[in-house]
Amino acid sequence: MRLFPVSSSSDSSPTGQSSSGRSRALVYLNVYDLTHINSYLYWFGCGIFHSGIEAHGLEYGFGAHEYPSSGVFEVEPRSCPGFIFRRSILLGSTELSRSEFRSFMEYLSNKYHGDTYNLISKNCNHFTDEVSMRLTGKPIPGWVNRLARLEDGTDSGVSSATEESEEEDLSHHLFSTPDGDVEFLQDRPDLFASRFCTVILSLASAFLYLKNGGNATILFLLNLDLV
């Protein structure tokens, strides 16, 4: 893993687009699990994920540290240390060459300092979403950063039909039963998904709180109203 230095030439802003007629390189979003519980949450459009952007055989991500310097780092594609690779999603393509792509990422690293990382408002998935928008004009799939958007109130916790069908038909992975339970959940996703994601958000917050040395008794009292 290699951290990007903060560039001193922050006046010129690469757009992420090239005007030449060269061949295009594919841009991928590489998604990683932060916890094994994602194996169950994934099919409900929730999870705790890390993501990185890959192009030209290079992958870049954003992480936290305590210094006012770049938190953007370069790793081998689909091999980010400390995370479990889940899947790679084709986002689009770019005309930037390999060297232009690296220069663009170095410029963008000025905006993403390690000490500005925030789980809710400025995490690794916010970074990859901005890169994707600049390179391809498209956002990353909504489920990748759903927990952060649930916390800040910009997501209801219910996946749209369009989003769920972009890469996979999630209904193929639902259990079917003769008494119609699956049909009920499909007909009323607002009752199930919003409640489910609220509980999952509470569990995710608890995991991060305890990981950072929080007190388990205080955590229990704070979350009585969420479960």
N, C-alpha and C positions, 0 to 999 in steps of 0.2 A: 504494500500500500504506500502511495507517495502523495503527500500533501502538495497542493499547488501554492507557490509563493504569491503574495498579493502584488499584482503588476503596478508599476509606477505610472504607466501610461493610461490612466483612467479617463482621459479626455475624449479619446476616440472610441466610439461604441460600435463594435461589430454587430451586425443585424442578425446574424445566423443564416443569412441567405446569400447566395452567390449569383451573379448575373451572367456567368459564362455558360456555354452550352455543353459543359463536360458531363460525363456519365454520373448518375446519382448513386449515393451510398445508402444502404438501408439503415434505418434507425430503430433500435429495439429498446423496450423497457424490460429490464431484468428485475423480477420480483422475488424477494426473499422472505421467509418466515422468521419472525423473532421468537416464536414459541411454538411448541408442538400442538397446542390447542387449536392452531389455525387449521389443522386437518379437518376439524369439525365446523369451525366458524366460516370457512371459505364458501361453503355451499349456501350460506345465508346472506352472502354479500358483506360479511364483516371479517375482521381479522386485524392482527398487528403486523404490519409489513414494513420492510425496508425496500427501497427501489433504487436502481441505478440506470443511467442512460448509456447505451452501447452504440458505437458507430466506428467504422474503420478498424475493428479489432481492438478498440479501447473502450473501457467503461469508467464512468465518473459518477461519484455519489457525494453526498453532503453529510457530515457528522459533527458532533459537538465536542468542544474542548474549552478550556478556560482562558484562552488567549485571544486578543483582538487581531487575529490573523486568519487566513483562509481556512475554512473547514471543508473545502472541496478536495477530493482525493481521487487518485487514479488506481485502478486494480485490473487484474486479469478478468476478462468477461466471464460472468456467471460464477465467480469464485471469490466473492467478497468475504473476507475473514470475519468470523463471529456470527454469521447468518447461515440459514439453510436455504439453498436455492430452490424456488418453487417452479417458476415458469418464465418464459421469455415471450413478450408480446410485440409484434410488429406494429410500430406507430406510423411509419411512413418512410420518407427518404429525404436526403439533402444533397445539394450540389457542392457542398463544401468539401475541399480536399482534406486529407488526413492532417496536414499541417494547419490548415485554416480551422478545422474542427478543434484542434488543441488550443489554438490561439483564442478562439471564441470561448472555450471553457475557462481559459486562464483569465480572460476579461471578466467573465461572469463571477469568478471566484472573489472579485472585489466586493461583491454584494453579499456574499455568504460567508461571514466570519464564524469561526467555531463558537465564540462566546455569544452569538446572537441566535443560536439554535433554540427553538421552542417546540415542544411536542405538539402544541395545538395550532400555532400560527406560522411557524417557519421550520418545518422538519424536512427530512430527506425527500419526501414525496412532493412537497411544495417546490423543491428545487427541480426535480425531474419534470414536474408539470410545466414549469416555466421554460425549461430547455426544450421540451417537446413542442410547446406553442411557438417558440422562436424558430425551431428547425423545420417543423412539419405543418404548423398552423392548427394542430389538433391537441387537445388535452389528454392526459393519461386517463385510463378508465376510473370512474368514480369510486369503485369499491376499494381501490388501493389505499386511499386516504380517508375512507368513510369515518373511522373513529374520531379523527381530528375534527371533521366537519360536524359530527354529532355533538361534540363537546362545545363547539362555538355556535351551535344553533343553526347552521346553514344546510343541514341535511336531516330529513325526517326519519332516516333509518330504513326506508323502503326502497328497494331497487326498482328502477324503471324497467319495463319490458325491453326497451331498446338497448339499454346497457347490458342486461343479462344475456341478450342474444348476440352481442357483438363478437364474442369469441367462442362461446359455448352455449348450448341450450341447457340451462341448469335443471329444467324439469326432468331431463333424462336421468338425473342423479337423485331424484326424490324417491323415497320408499313408497310403493303402492300397496294399499290395503283394500280388502273387499268392502269395508264398512264406510268408505268415503272420507276418511280423515284427511287425506292429502288434498282432496277437492276443497274441503273447508278451509285449509290453510291457504290454498291458491286463491280462493274467492275472497278471503278477508286478510290479506297480507298486512294491512295496517295494524290489526290487533295483535298479530303474532310478531312481526318483524320489529316493530318499534319497541315492544316490551323486551324482546330477546336482545336487541342491540343495547338497550339501556342497562341490562344486567351485564352484558359483555363489557361495556364501557366501564362499569363499576369494577369488574374483575381486572381489567387492564390497568386501571388506575391503582388498584390495590397492589398488583404485581410490581409496578414501577415504584410505588411508595415504599414498599417493604424492601425492594432491591436497593433503594437509596438510604436504608437505615431507619425507616419510619417505625413508629411504635404500633404494634399489632392491636392493642386494646383501643387506642384512639381511633385507629382506622375502622375498627368494628363499629364503634359508636357513630362515626361520621357517615357510615354507609347503611345504617339501619333502614332508612327511608327509600333505599334504592332496590332492595331485594324483597 
